[in-house]
Amino acid sequence: AVDPMLVPVLRKDLSRQGPRMAVRVGDKMVDYNDGFRLVLATRSPSPGILPDVDSLMTTVNFSVTLSGLEGRLLGLTIQHEKPDLEQTKTTILKAEEELKIQLEAMEQKLLVDLSASQGNILENKPLIHSLNELKTKSQAIKAKLEQSGMLQESIDAQRNVYQPVAAV
């Protein structure tokens, strides 16, 4: 837990004393410097910081899991041995994310078009044309996503050749 006398420092409860800024630490007023940074470290996986104090801090968890370490080592090994393979995987992941964003935007457009339509939906020619266009585009995007998934499986199979190197 964080000592309560440090909370004013975390909150930056500053008071002006003439030309200088000061903060109360315990029962003393201490000069405050804008460049001051407070770093607290603990070996405890759950330090038990109160929520109101936790909101004033940035918490960084440096604990490492075995699978996370293996994944990182695998990435570094492949980046060293076959940089083009790692670059291809990164490119595919970015393209996949962009396609998913496009698909989401198309779904939103569909909802807007449907909510804005008036009268009988079956007689609304612009809406039907828009729906057909969106359907065609979404099928193309889904096909690209499936292709991307198969490509990723192929890349992962090539990456798994290096798995013994990364195993700790």
C-alpha positions as CSV (number, residue, x, y, z in Angstrom):
1,A,0.0,0.0,0.0
2,V,1.1,3.6,-0.6
3,D,1.9,5.6,2.5
4,P,-0.9,8.2,3.0
5,M,1.6,11.0,3.4
6,L,2.6,10.5,-0.3
7,V,-0.9,11.0,-1.6
8,P,-0.6,14.9,-1.8
9,V,2.6,14.4,-3.9
10,L,0.7,12.0,-6.2
11,R,-2.3,14.4,-6.4
12,K,0.1,17.3,-7.0
13,D,-1.6,19.3,-4.3
14,L,0.7,22.3,-4.8
15,S,0.5,25.6,-3.0
16,R,2.4,28.7,-4.0
17,Q,4.8,30.2,-1.4
18,G,6.0,33.4,-3.0
19,P,7.8,32.5,-6.3
20,R,8.1,28.8,-5.5
21,M,5.7,25.8,-5.5
22,A,5.5,23.5,-2.5
23,V,3.7,20.4,-1.5
24,R,3.0,19.0,2.0
25,V,4.7,15.8,2.8
26,G,3.7,14.6,6.2
27,D,3.8,17.8,8.4
28,K,6.4,19.6,6.3
29,M,6.2,21.8,3.3
30,V,8.7,20.7,0.6
31,D,9.7,22.6,-2.6
32,Y,8.2,21.0,-5.7
33,N,10.1,20.7,-9.0
34,D,8.1,20.1,-12.2
35,G,10.7,17.5,-13.3
36,F,10.1,15.4,-10.2
37,R,9.1,11.8,-10.9
38,L,8.2,9.2,-8.2
39,V,8.8,5.6,-8.9
40,L,7.6,2.9,-6.5
41,A,8.6,-0.7,-7.0
42,T,7.4,-3.9,-5.3
43,R,7.8,-7.6,-5.8
44,S,4.2,-8.2,-4.8
45,P,2.1,-9.3,-7.8
46,S,-0.9,-7.5,-6.2
47,P,0.3,-4.5,-4.1
48,G,-3.1,-3.7,-2.7
49,I,-3.3,0.0,-3.8
50,L,-6.6,1.7,-3.0
51,P,-8.6,2.6,-6.1
52,D,-8.6,6.4,-5.4
53,V,-4.7,6.3,-5.1
54,D,-4.4,3.9,-8.1
55,S,-6.2,6.4,-10.3
56,L,-3.4,8.9,-9.6
57,M,-0.6,6.5,-10.7
58,T,0.5,4.6,-13.7
59,T,1.0,1.0,-12.8
60,V,3.4,-1.1,-14.9
61,N,3.4,-4.9,-14.4
62,F,6.9,-6.3,-15.2
63,S,6.0,-9.9,-14.4
64,V,6.9,-12.3,-17.2
65,T,5.0,-15.4,-18.0
66,L,6.6,-18.4,-19.6
67,S,4.3,-18.4,-22.7
68,G,4.8,-14.6,-23.1
69,L,8.6,-15.0,-23.0
70,E,8.5,-17.9,-25.5
71,G,6.4,-15.8,-27.9
72,R,8.8,-12.8,-27.6
73,L,11.8,-15.1,-28.1
74,L,10.1,-16.7,-31.1
75,G,9.5,-13.3,-32.6
76,L,13.0,-12.2,-32.1
77,T,14.5,-15.4,-33.5
78,I,12.3,-15.2,-36.6
79,Q,13.1,-11.6,-37.0
80,H,16.8,-12.5,-37.0
81,E,16.6,-15.6,-39.1
82,K,13.8,-14.8,-41.5
83,P,12.9,-11.1,-41.3
84,D,10.7,-11.3,-44.4
85,L,8.5,-13.9,-42.7
86,E,8.0,-11.7,-39.6
87,Q,7.4,-8.7,-41.9
88,T,4.8,-10.6,-43.9
89,K,3.0,-11.7,-40.7
90,T,2.9,-8.0,-39.5
91,T,1.6,-6.8,-42.9
92,I,-1.1,-9.5,-42.9
93,L,-2.2,-8.6,-39.4
94,K,-2.4,-4.9,-40.3
95,A,-4.4,-5.7,-43.5
96,E,-6.7,-8.0,-41.6
97,E,-7.4,-5.2,-39.1
98,E,-8.1,-2.7,-41.8
99,L,-10.6,-5.1,-43.5
100,K,-12.4,-5.7,-40.2
101,I,-12.7,-1.9,-39.8
102,Q,-14.1,-1.6,-43.3
103,L,-16.6,-4.4,-42.5
104,E,-17.6,-2.6,-39.3
105,A,-18.1,0.7,-41.2
106,M,-20.2,-1.1,-43.8
107,E,-22.4,-2.5,-41.0
108,Q,-22.8,0.9,-39.6
109,K,-23.8,2.3,-43.0
110,L,-26.3,-0.4,-43.4
111,L,-27.9,0.4,-40.1
112,V,-28.0,4.1,-40.9
113,D,-29.6,3.4,-44.4
114,L,-32.2,1.1,-42.8
115,S,-33.1,3.5,-40.1
116,A,-33.3,6.5,-42.5
117,S,-35.5,4.6,-45.0
118,Q,-39.2,5.6,-45.2
119,G,-42.2,3.7,-46.5
120,N,-42.0,0.2,-47.8
121,I,-38.4,-1.1,-47.8
122,L,-39.0,-3.4,-50.8
123,E,-40.0,-0.4,-53.0
124,N,-37.1,1.8,-52.0
125,K,-34.8,1.3,-55.0
126,P,-31.8,3.3,-53.7
127,L,-31.9,1.3,-50.4
128,I,-32.0,-2.0,-52.3
129,H,-29.1,-0.9,-54.6
130,S,-27.1,0.1,-51.5
131,L,-27.9,-3.2,-49.8
132,N,-26.8,-5.2,-52.8
133,E,-23.6,-3.1,-53.1
134,L,-22.8,-3.6,-49.4
135,K,-23.5,-7.4,-49.7
136,T,-21.0,-7.7,-52.6
137,K,-18.4,-5.7,-50.7
138,S,-18.8,-7.6,-47.5
139,Q,-18.6,-11.0,-49.3
140,A,-15.3,-9.8,-50.9
141,I,-13.9,-8.7,-47.6
142,K,-14.9,-12.0,-45.9
143,A,-13.2,-13.9,-48.7
144,K,-10.0,-11.8,-48.2
145,L,-10.2,-12.4,-44.4
146,E,-10.5,-16.2,-45.0
147,Q,-7.5,-16.0,-47.4
148,S,-5.6,-14.0,-44.8
149,G,-6.4,-16.6,-42.2
150,M,-5.1,-19.4,-44.4
151,L,-1.9,-17.4,-45.1
152,Q,-1.5,-16.8,-41.4
153,E,-1.7,-20.6,-40.7
154,S,1.0,-21.2,-43.3
155,I,3.2,-18.5,-41.8
156,D,2.6,-19.9,-38.3
157,A,3.6,-23.4,-39.5
158,Q,6.9,-21.9,-40.8
159,R,7.4,-20.0,-37.5
160,N,6.8,-23.2,-35.5
161,V,9.9,-24.7,-37.0
162,Y,11.8,-22.2,-34.7
163,Q,9.7,-23.0,-31.6
164,P,12.4,-25.3,-30.0
165,V,14.8,-22.4,-30.1
166,A,12.3,-20.2,-28.2
167,A,11.4,-22.9,-25.7
168,V,12.9,-22.0,-22.3
